[in-house]
């Protein structure tokens, strides 16, 4: 089941307790120490889904990422942990890509739900209707905790919940180098990943003068400037469900980066 009906405060309370425990802990013990809201099965499943805890029947254990988050006093480090975990979830990573390349950083709850329904039905674990939109709300809260923007709930003057994204933070996560994989975990699902590397190579001046110019005047060796060759290696990974618009934007990005290299 996709995570829903869970806030970051719920997860923080759970992790704050588990960080003091060693190994697997009986749920009965956890529920005896925390309120029923925090230990509701939906909260536990949400924490397990994103990789903050592991669950083995009626026992749970905090993960290394969960401990990093719970013990850090640095908000930036906490956001980094959440961003690493978000990048490992295929559905969430694909949604961040979609926001970067297609939808834009500011995205309505229903727009995300529609994107999930039309493009990632196999990852929804049967979620539909209110369950699907509730799952989108959790994603937006999680993305907020990952430093990708701000979750904004519906209210006065706001008819619908939406995510006010930070375009720079989203771009950094989507476009990070292929080698930047989260520690202690699989490679990020984020794609496409674009890597451009340039290696200037300076050729030495020839030891003999070149052939005469068309006017018959030889160019002195001292006036020859070394030539500069730039080798560009391009690696692009495009998801199979990428839209034509997304592919066009990727190719435009390649072109723009090559032009920047030429200007250098």
N, C-alpha and C positions, 0 to 999 in steps of 0.2 A: 504494500500500500504506500502511495506517495505521502510524504509528511504533510500534515495539516493540523489546524487547531493548536499550534505551538508557537510560542514567542521565544525570542532570544533570552529573555529573562528566565523562562522555564528551563532552558538548557543550561544557563549559567548556574542556577541553583542546584541542578542535578550534578553538574561537574564540580562545583565547589565542595560538595559532599564527597564525591567519588575520589577526588584528588588526595583525600586523607586515607583512603583505603588501599590495601595491597591485594592484587589479584582479583579473582571473581568474588562477587559479593551477592549474598542471597537477597532477592527482591523483598522478602519479608523484612529483612533488616533495613533496607533502604526506605521502604514505606513506613517503617516505624520511626525513622529519623526525619523524614520529610513529609510535607502535606500531600494530600491525595491529588491535588491539582498538578503538582510537579511530577508525581510518579504515575500519572495517568498513562495507560498503555500507549496512547497516541504520542505522548511526549517521548517515551522510551523508544518507540519505533522511529520517530523523527531523528533522535540522537544517533541511533544505529545506522539509519539510512545515509546520513552525511559523513559518518566515520568518526564521530566523537566518542562513541562507546561501542563495545561488542556485546552481543547478547547470546547466552547459551542456556536456553530454556528459562528456568527461574533464577538465573544468575546473570549479572552484568559486570562489565569491567571497563574502566576508562582506557581509551587508546593513548598512544604517545602524542597524537595531535591534540586530543582532548586535554591531556595533562599540560601540554605547552600553553594551550589557551587559558586553562584555569589558573595556572601559576604565574603567568606573565602580568606585570603591572603596566606594560607598555601598550596603549591602544593600537599603535601601528603594528606591533607584533601579533596582537590578537586578530587584527584584520588580515594579516598575511596568512595566518593559519586557516582562517575561513576561506580565503581566496584559493589556497592550495586544495582544500577539500572540495570546493565548488568546481574547480577545474577537473576533478576526477569523476564527477557525475556527468554522464553523457548528455542527459536531458538539459541540465543546467548550463553546461559548457556550450552546447549548441544554441541555447537561447541567448547567451551573452554574445555569441558570434552574430546571430540574427539582429540583435540590437545594434551592434557595431556597423554591420554592412548594409542592413536593409531598413529596419524599423526606426532607428534613431534611439538616442539614450532615454528619452522620456516616453514611457510606454504604459498604456492602460492595461488594467487587469484582464479585461475581456479580450484585448488584442493578443496578449500572451497565451491565454487559454485557447483562442482560435488557432494560433500558430501551433501549439502543442497538438491539438486535435487533428489538424490537417497534415502535419509533418512528422509527428512522433507518437502515433497511436500505440505502437508496440512498446513504448517506454512508460505508458501511463498506468500500467497495472490495474486497468479497469476503471480508473477514475473518470467520472463524467458529471455533468450538471454542477450542482453546488460543491460536490466533492472536488471537481476539477478546479474550480475557481478558488476554493479554499487552499488547494495545493499551490496555486499560483501565488497566493498571498504569502505562504511560507517561503517560497522561492525568493520573493521580493524582500522579505525580512532578512533572509540569509545573504542575499546580495548586498543589502545595506550593511550587515555585519562584516562583509568582506571588503568594504570600502569602495564599492562600485557606484554608490549613489545613495539616495534617500527614499525609503519606503514612506509613502504618503497615503493615509487612509481616507476614505470618503468622509465628507463632513460639510459644514457650512461653506457654500461656494465651490465645493468639490463633489460633484455628483457621483464620481466613481473613483475607487482606489487606483493609484498609479505609482509607477516607479520613476523618480526624477534622477536619471542617471548622470554620472560624472563621465563625460565622453573620454577624457584623458585616461582615467583609471581603467575604463573598459578597454580602450585601445591597448594599453600596456599589457593587460592580461591576454587579450586575443593575439597580439603580435609579438609576444615574447619569443625568444629564440628557441628552436627545436630542442636544444639541449637543456633548457631550463625546466626540468621536471621536478615536481614536488619531492622532498626527501621521504624515504621509507614508503614509497607508493608507486603505482604505475604511472606511465607518462600521461601528461594532460590530454584530455580528449579535445581540447580546443584546436580548431582547424578552420580555415587554412592557416598554416604557419609559413611565413615568408622570410627567408634568410638571404641577404645580399652581402657578399664580401668582396672587397676590392683590394688587389695587391699591385701597387705601382712597381713597375720594373724599368729601371733606367739602363738603356743600352749605351755602352761606352762609344766614344767617338771613333770612327774608322781610322786605321793606321795609315791609310793612303788617301790622297785627295780623290773626290768623286769625279765622275766624268764631267767634261765641260758643259756649261749651260747651253741652251739653244743659241744664245748670242755669241758663243765661242769663248766666253770668259770663265776661267776656272774659279771655283769658290775656294778660298783659302781654308785649310783645315781648322785654323784657329777660330773661324767664324761659325763653325758647325755647332748646333745645339743638340745635346743628347735627346733622343726620342723618348717618349713616355708611353708605355703600353699598360693598359689596365685590364686585368683578367677579372671577369665578373662571373661568379658562380651563383646560379639561381635555383632554389629548391622550393617548390610549391606543393602543398598538400590540400586538395579540395575535397570536401565531403561529397558523398554520392548524391545527396539530396539537395545540393546547392542549386539555387535558382539561376537563370541566365543573367539576371541583374547582379547577383553576387559575383558570378564569374567575371562579368565585365568590370566590376569594381576592382577585383583582384588584379586583372591584367592592366588596368589603368595605374594601379599602385606600382606594379613592376615597371611600367614605362616611366612613371614619375621618378622612381628611385634611380633608374639608369641615367635619366637626364641630369639628376643631381650629381651623379658620379662624373659625368662628362664635364659639368661645370667646374668641379674641383680640379 
